[in-house]
Amino acid sequence: MPAGTFRVFVSHLAGVPVFDPNGDQVGRVRDVVVMLRVGGRPPRVLGLVVEVVSRRRIFLPITRVTGVESGQVITTGVVNMQRFEQRPTETLVLGELLDRRVRLTETGEEVTVLDVSMVRLPARRDWEIDKVFVRRGKGGALRRRGETLTVEWSAVTGFSLDEQGQGAAALLATFEQLRPADLANVLHHLTAKRRAEVAAALDDDRLADVMEELPDDDRVEILGKLKEERAADVLEAMAPDDAADLLSELPEADKEKLLALMQPHDAADMRRLLAYEERTAGGLMTTDPIVLRPDATVADALARVRNPDLSPALAAQVYVCRAPEETPTGKYLGTVHFQRLLRDPPFTLVGSIVDSDLRPLTPDSSLQGVTSYLATYNMVAAPVVDESGSLLGAVTVDDVLDHLLPEDWRETDYGR
């Protein structure tokens, strides 16, 4: 197994207790939710079905699982208690895949699925199904006869959506191959009814990525058709600045209701961003840049830059600050650019190579001022610092472009 990967067979998770970071039991695992993909690609793991004390079954996104070890699952502690409802593109591993009759690709022999394994991808939070444990012969999973073997997912047929001919579900699965901006363009040109169906079928993180690329009217429409608890989850998964922009478009009562449903830390970020005028550095910035203390090393910085969830603009530089490292931070000391990180030895302290000559933006800097700043210094992102010298966030060039382009730019050729 490649370094950094971790594999577990799904049947071993059945009934396993789920704990929060404090050691309190949340519930027990009852199933694993996956999304089958076209072309025989390994399914992506979306999350776990967890039965809580009240016997209610809830959905735990796999991104909120921090550990699977020693017969237990550890979560971030953030659990949505809304009852689990299976979506059209979702498949339950224990309930729907096990005991299924499939065929070995090489020989065409029919076999029975006894188990599948899920693997955590290196340097990412994502998991996918990679191997299938099968039994030869005509006996079902409960019949102990026939040779057993473990094969790659690609070595069997009978699972994928294109083989099953699942119509609308297969169509939705093909959207997974599109970039968020391209999928947003597809959704924008669908009917309102169809747009709502697709949005309902996408998982929270994928929908959040797409929502960031949609026009305001489409975003408000989609958010309004989601259940309030899920709408809050999607807002939490969006970039803070995009989520704040979307909240600002809602009636005050709806905005406050969603903020109350969000996690306190995320809601606090939203309220800070909403306090600024839209076309200022404060209104444009994200509150999640890479922040490091001066005693962090170049190796630490590069590890943070490698985070696949970061946009290229945010990964272009790190901001060095005194503790605390959460925005608003302690005293802002300066910026270290990605190219400088590549030129210095891994053990170098970032505090020794920080660029402190370039003045940061203030939260009330105008859109024109932000644009001139980025153009003058050839930057793709810029720090935003308050009067006390604390880093509030960073403005990225993509957010600036969103406000410089005409409102109908998605309708033009260069917007597709």
C-alpha positions as CSV (number, residue, x, y, z in Angstrom):
1,M,0.0,0.0,0.0
2,P,1.4,3.5,-0.9
3,A,2.7,5.6,2.0
4,G,0.0,7.7,3.6
5,T,-2.9,5.4,2.7
6,F,-5.2,3.5,5.1
7,R,-7.6,0.7,4.1
8,V,-10.5,-0.9,6.0
9,F,-13.0,-3.5,4.9
10,V,-16.5,-2.0,5.2
11,S,-18.0,-5.1,7.0
12,H,-15.6,-4.4,9.9
13,L,-17.2,-1.0,10.4
14,A,-20.7,-2.4,11.0
15,G,-21.7,-1.6,14.6
16,V,-18.4,0.2,15.4
17,P,-18.9,3.0,17.9
18,V,-18.5,6.6,16.8
19,F,-16.9,9.0,19.2
20,D,-16.4,12.8,19.3
21,P,-12.9,14.3,20.1
22,N,-13.8,14.3,23.9
23,G,-14.4,10.5,23.9
24,D,-18.1,10.7,24.2
25,Q,-20.0,8.2,22.0
26,V,-22.1,9.7,19.3
27,G,-23.6,6.4,18.0
28,R,-22.7,3.3,15.9
29,V,-21.9,2.8,12.2
30,R,-24.8,1.1,10.3
31,D,-23.6,1.6,6.7
32,V,-21.3,3.4,4.4
33,V,-22.6,5.7,1.7
34,V,-20.8,5.8,-1.7
35,M,-21.4,7.3,-5.1
36,L,-21.0,4.9,-8.0
37,R,-19.3,6.4,-11.0
38,V,-19.5,5.9,-14.7
39,G,-16.7,4.1,-16.7
40,G,-15.9,1.6,-14.0
41,R,-14.1,4.2,-11.8
42,P,-13.9,3.3,-8.1
43,P,-16.8,4.7,-6.1
44,R,-16.2,7.8,-3.9
45,V,-17.1,7.4,-0.2
46,L,-19.5,10.2,0.8
47,G,-19.9,9.3,4.5
48,L,-21.3,7.0,7.1
49,V,-24.8,6.2,8.3
50,V,-24.7,6.4,12.1
51,E,-27.4,5.3,14.4
52,V,-27.5,7.6,17.5
53,V,-28.9,6.9,20.9
54,S,-32.5,7.7,19.9
55,R,-32.2,5.0,17.1
56,R,-32.4,7.8,14.6
57,R,-30.0,7.3,11.6
58,I,-28.0,10.3,10.6
59,F,-25.5,11.1,7.9
60,L,-21.9,11.7,8.9
61,P,-19.8,13.2,6.0
62,I,-16.5,11.4,5.5
63,T,-14.8,14.8,5.7
64,R,-15.8,15.0,9.3
65,V,-14.1,11.6,10.1
66,T,-10.7,12.2,11.6
67,G,-9.8,8.6,12.4
68,V,-10.8,5.0,11.8
69,E,-8.8,2.8,14.2
70,S,-9.0,0.1,16.9
71,G,-12.6,-0.7,16.3
72,Q,-13.7,3.0,16.6
73,V,-14.5,6.0,14.4
74,I,-13.4,9.5,15.6
75,T,-15.2,12.5,14.3
76,T,-14.6,16.3,14.4
77,G,-17.5,16.5,16.9
78,V,-19.7,18.4,14.4
79,V,-22.7,16.2,13.8
80,N,-25.9,17.1,12.0
81,M,-28.8,15.2,13.8
82,Q,-31.1,15.4,10.8
83,R,-32.5,12.0,9.8
84,F,-30.6,10.4,7.0
85,E,-32.4,10.4,3.6
86,Q,-30.7,8.5,0.8
87,R,-30.4,10.5,-2.5
88,P,-30.7,9.2,-6.0
89,T,-27.0,9.0,-6.7
90,E,-26.1,7.4,-3.4
91,T,-25.6,3.7,-2.7
92,L,-25.4,1.9,0.6
93,V,-22.5,-0.6,0.7
94,L,-23.8,-3.0,3.3
95,G,-27.4,-2.7,2.2
96,E,-27.0,-2.8,-1.6
97,L,-23.6,-4.0,-2.7
98,L,-22.8,-7.0,-0.5
99,D,-24.2,-10.4,-1.7
100,R,-24.5,-8.9,-5.2
101,R,-23.7,-11.2,-8.1
102,V,-21.0,-9.6,-10.4
103,R,-18.5,-10.9,-13.0
104,L,-14.8,-11.1,-13.1
105,T,-13.7,-8.9,-16.1
106,E,-10.9,-11.2,-17.2
107,T,-12.8,-14.5,-17.2
108,G,-16.5,-13.5,-17.2
109,E,-17.0,-15.8,-14.2
110,E,-19.9,-14.9,-12.0
111,V,-18.9,-14.3,-8.3
112,T,-20.6,-13.1,-5.1
113,V,-19.5,-10.0,-3.3
114,L,-18.7,-10.7,0.3
115,D,-17.1,-7.4,1.2
116,V,-15.4,-4.3,-0.2
117,S,-12.6,-2.2,1.2
118,M,-12.4,1.6,1.4
119,V,-9.0,3.4,1.3
120,R,-8.0,6.9,2.3
121,L,-6.2,8.7,-0.5
122,P,-2.7,10.0,0.2
123,A,-2.5,13.6,1.5
124,R,-6.3,14.0,1.1
125,R,-9.5,13.7,3.2
126,D,-11.2,11.7,0.4
127,W,-11.8,8.0,0.6
128,E,-12.8,5.6,-2.2
129,I,-13.7,1.9,-2.6
130,D,-10.7,0.1,-4.1
131,K,-11.0,-3.6,-3.6
132,V,-13.7,-6.3,-3.7
133,F,-13.7,-9.5,-1.7
134,V,-15.6,-12.2,-3.6
135,R,-16.5,-15.9,-3.5
136,R,-16.5,-18.1,-6.6
137,G,-19.4,-20.5,-7.1
138,K,-23.2,-20.1,-7.0
139,G,-23.6,-19.9,-3.2
140,G,-24.6,-16.6,-1.7
141,A,-22.7,-14.8,0.9
142,L,-24.1,-16.9,3.7
143,R,-23.2,-20.2,2.0
144,R,-19.7,-21.3,2.9
145,R,-18.4,-22.9,-0.3
146,G,-16.2,-21.9,-3.1
147,E,-12.8,-20.2,-3.3
148,T,-12.6,-16.6,-2.0
149,L,-10.3,-13.9,-3.4
150,T,-9.7,-10.2,-3.2
151,V,-9.6,-8.2,-6.5
152,E,-9.3,-4.6,-7.6
153,W,-12.6,-2.8,-8.2
154,S,-11.7,-2.5,-11.9
155,A,-11.5,-6.3,-12.1
156,V,-15.2,-6.8,-11.7
157,T,-18.2,-5.7,-13.8
158,G,-21.8,-5.3,-12.7
159,F,-21.4,-2.3,-10.3
160,S,-21.1,0.9,-12.4
161,L,-23.9,3.1,-13.4
162,D,-23.4,2.7,-17.1
163,E,-23.7,-1.1,-16.7
164,Q,-26.8,-0.7,-14.6
165,G,-28.5,1.8,-16.9
166,Q,-29.9,3.9,-14.1
167,G,-31.0,6.8,-16.3
168,A,-31.1,10.1,-14.4
169,A,-28.7,8.8,-11.7
170,A,-26.2,8.0,-14.4
171,L,-26.6,11.5,-15.9
172,L,-26.0,13.1,-12.5
173,A,-22.9,10.9,-12.1
174,T,-21.4,12.2,-15.3
175,F,-21.5,15.7,-13.9
176,E,-18.9,14.6,-11.4
177,Q,-16.3,14.7,-14.1
178,L,-16.9,18.4,-14.7
179,R,-15.0,21.2,-13.1
180,P,-17.2,23.2,-10.6
181,A,-17.3,26.2,-13.0
182,D,-18.4,24.0,-15.9
183,L,-21.0,22.3,-13.8
184,A,-22.3,25.7,-12.6
185,N,-22.7,26.6,-16.3
186,V,-24.7,23.5,-16.9
187,L,-26.9,24.1,-13.9
188,H,-27.4,27.8,-14.9
189,H,-29.0,26.7,-18.2
190,L,-31.3,24.0,-16.7
191,T,-34.9,24.6,-15.8
192,A,-35.5,25.6,-12.2
193,K,-37.0,22.2,-11.4
194,R,-34.1,20.2,-12.9
195,R,-31.6,22.5,-11.3
196,A,-33.1,21.8,-7.9
197,E,-33.1,18.0,-8.6
198,V,-29.4,18.1,-9.5
199,A,-28.5,20.3,-6.4
200,A,-30.4,17.9,-4.2
201,A,-28.4,14.9,-5.5
202,L,-24.9,16.5,-5.1
203,D,-23.1,16.0,-1.8
204,D,-22.5,19.1,0.3
205,D,-18.9,19.8,-0.6
206,R,-19.5,19.4,-4.4
207,L,-22.6,21.6,-4.2
208,A,-20.6,24.2,-2.2
209,D,-17.9,24.3,-4.9
210,V,-20.6,24.7,-7.6
211,M,-22.5,27.4,-5.7
212,E,-19.3,29.5,-5.5
213,E,-19.4,29.7,-9.4
214,L,-23.1,30.4,-9.9
215,P,-24.8,33.8,-10.4
216,D,-26.4,35.3,-7.3
217,D,-30.0,34.6,-8.5
218,D,-29.3,30.9,-9.0
219,R,-27.5,30.6,-5.7
220,V,-30.4,32.1,-3.8
221,E,-32.9,30.0,-5.7
222,I,-31.0,26.7,-4.9
223,L,-30.4,27.6,-1.3
224,G,-34.1,28.4,-0.8
225,K,-35.1,24.9,-2.0
226,L,-32.8,23.1,0.4
227,K,-33.8,22.1,3.9
228,E,-32.6,24.7,6.4
229,E,-30.1,22.3,8.1
230,R,-28.6,21.3,4.8
231,A,-28.5,24.9,3.6
232,A,-26.4,25.7,6.7
233,D,-24.1,22.7,6.0
234,V,-23.5,23.9,2.4
235,L,-22.8,27.4,3.5
236,E,-20.2,26.1,6.0
237,A,-18.5,24.1,3.1
238,M,-18.3,27.2,0.9
239,A,-15.4,29.7,1.0
240,P,-16.3,32.2,3.7
241,D,-16.3,35.2,1.4
242,D,-18.6,33.4,-1.1
243,A,-20.9,32.2,1.7
244,A,-21.1,35.8,3.1
245,D,-21.9,37.2,-0.3
246,L,-24.8,34.7,-0.6
247,L,-26.1,35.4,2.9
248,S,-26.1,39.1,2.1
249,E,-28.6,38.4,-0.7
250,L,-31.2,36.9,1.7
251,P,-33.9,38.5,3.7
252,E,-32.7,39.4,7.2
253,A,-34.9,36.7,8.9
254,D,-33.6,33.9,6.6
255,K,-30.0,35.1,7.1
256,E,-30.3,35.0,10.9
257,K,-32.0,31.6,10.8
258,L,-29.2,30.0,8.8
259,L,-26.5,31.7,10.9
260,A,-28.1,30.2,14.0
261,L,-27.9,26.7,12.5
262,M,-24.2,27.1,11.5
263,Q,-21.3,26.1,13.8
264,P,-20.4,29.1,16.0
265,H,-16.9,29.5,14.5
266,D,-18.3,29.6,11.0
267,A,-21.1,31.9,11.9
268,A,-18.6,34.3,13.6
269,D,-16.6,34.4,10.3
270,M,-19.8,35.1,8.4
271,R,-20.9,38.0,10.7
272,R,-17.4,39.6,10.5
273,L,-17.5,39.5,6.7
274,L,-21.1,40.8,6.5
275,A,-20.1,43.8,8.5
276,Y,-18.0,45.2,5.6
277,E,-19.1,46.8,2.5
278,E,-19.3,44.4,-0.5
279,R,-16.8,46.3,-2.8
280,T,-14.1,46.7,-0.2
281,A,-11.1,44.5,0.8
282,G,-13.0,43.4,3.9
283,G,-16.0,42.4,1.9
284,L,-13.9,40.6,-0.7
285,M,-11.5,38.7,1.6
286,T,-11.6,35.1,2.7
287,T,-10.9,34.4,6.4
288,D,-9.1,31.1,5.7
289,P,-5.6,32.0,4.3
290,I,-2.5,30.0,5.3
291,V,-1.3,31.4,8.6
292,L,1.9,30.3,10.3
293,R,3.9,31.4,13.3
294,P,7.4,32.7,12.7
295,D,9.0,29.6,14.3
296,A,7.3,27.3,11.6
297,T,9.7,25.9,9.0
298,V,9.7,26.0,5.3
299,A,8.7,22.3,5.4
300,D,5.7,23.2,7.5
301,A,4.7,25.9,5.0
302,L,5.0,23.6,2.0
303,A,2.9,20.9,3.7
304,R,0.1,23.5,4.2
305,V,0.5,24.7,0.6
306,R,0.0,21.2,-0.7
307,N,-3.6,21.1,0.7
308,P,-5.7,20.1,-2.3
309,D,-8.7,22.1,-1.0
310,L,-6.8,25.4,-1.4
311,S,-7.3,27.5,-4.5
312,P,-4.1,28.2,-6.5
313,A,-4.3,31.9,-5.4
314,L,-4.5,31.1,-1.7
315,A,-1.7,28.5,-2.0
316,A,0.6,31.1,-3.6
317,Q,1.8,32.5,-0.3
318,V,1.6,32.1,3.5
319,Y,1.1,34.8,6.1
320,V,3.4,34.9,9.1
321,C,1.7,36.1,12.3
322,R,2.1,35.9,16.1
323,A,-0.4,33.6,17.9
324,P,-3.3,33.1,17.7
325,E,-3.1,31.8,14.1
326,E,-6.9,31.9,13.6
327,T,-8.1,35.1,11.9
328,P,-8.2,37.7,13.3
329,T,-4.6,36.7,14.2
330,G,-2.0,38.1,16.5
331,K,0.4,40.7,15.1
332,Y,0.9,40.3,11.3
333,L,4.7,40.1,10.5
334,G,4.7,39.7,6.7
335,T,4.3,37.3,3.8
336,V,6.4,34.5,2.4
337,H,5.8,33.7,-1.3
338,F,5.6,30.2,-2.7
339,Q,8.6,30.7,-4.9
340,R,10.7,31.8,-1.9
341,L,9.7,28.6,-0.1
342,L,11.0,26.6,-3.0
343,R,14.4,28.3,-2.8
344,D,15.2,27.8,0.9
345,P,16.1,24.6,2.8
346,P,13.2,22.8,4.5
347,F,14.5,23.5,8.0
348,T,14.6,27.3,7.5
349,L,12.2,29.3,9.8
350,V,9.6,31.3,7.9
351,G,10.2,34.2,10.3
352,S,13.7,34.6,8.8
353,I,12.6,34.9,5.2
354,V,9.4,36.9,5.6
355,D,8.7,39.9,3.3
356,S,7.8,42.7,5.6
357,D,8.4,45.6,3.2
358,L,5.1,45.3,1.3
359,R,2.3,47.1,3.2
360,P,-0.9,45.2,3.6
361,L,-4.4,46.3,2.6
362,T,-6.8,47.7,5.1
363,P,-10.4,46.3,5.3
364,D,-11.9,49.5,4.0
365,S,-9.6,49.6,0.9
366,S,-11.8,50.1,-2.2
367,L,-12.2,47.6,-5.0
368,Q,-10.2,49.9,-7.3
369,G,-7.5,50.1,-4.6
370,V,-7.3,46.3,-4.3
371,T,-7.1,45.9,-8.0
372,S,-4.3,48.5,-8.3
373,Y,-2.4,46.8,-5.4
374,L,-2.5,43.4,-7.1
375,A,-1.5,44.8,-10.5
376,T,1.3,47.0,-9.1
377,Y,3.0,44.3,-7.2
378,N,2.1,41.4,-9.5
379,M,0.3,39.6,-6.7
380,V,-2.5,36.9,-6.9
381,A,-3.5,37.5,-3.3
382,A,-3.0,40.2,-0.7
383,P,-3.2,40.4,3.1
384,V,-5.9,42.4,4.9
385,V,-4.8,43.8,8.3
386,D,-6.8,45.9,10.8
387,E,-5.7,48.9,12.8
388,S,-4.3,46.8,15.6
389,G,-2.0,45.0,13.1
390,S,-3.9,41.7,13.2
391,L,-4.4,39.7,9.9
392,L,-8.2,39.6,9.1
393,G,-7.9,37.6,5.9
394,A,-6.7,37.7,2.3
395,V,-8.2,39.0,-1.0
396,T,-7.5,36.8,-4.0
397,V,-7.5,37.8,-7.6
398,D,-10.4,35.5,-8.6
399,D,-12.7,37.3,-6.1
400,V,-11.6,40.7,-7.6
401,L,-12.3,39.5,-11.1
402,D,-15.8,38.4,-10.1
403,H,-16.6,42.0,-9.2
404,L,-14.8,43.6,-12.1
405,L,-16.5,41.5,-14.9
406,P,-20.0,42.5,-16.0
407,E,-22.9,40.8,-14.2
408,D,-23.8,38.8,-17.3
409,W,-20.3,37.5,-18.0
410,R,-21.4,33.9,-17.6
411,E,-23.7,34.3,-20.6
412,T,-20.8,35.3,-22.9
413,D,-18.4,33.0,-24.7
414,Y,-15.5,33.9,-22.4
415,G,-17.6,32.8,-19.4
416,R,-18.0,29.3,-20.6
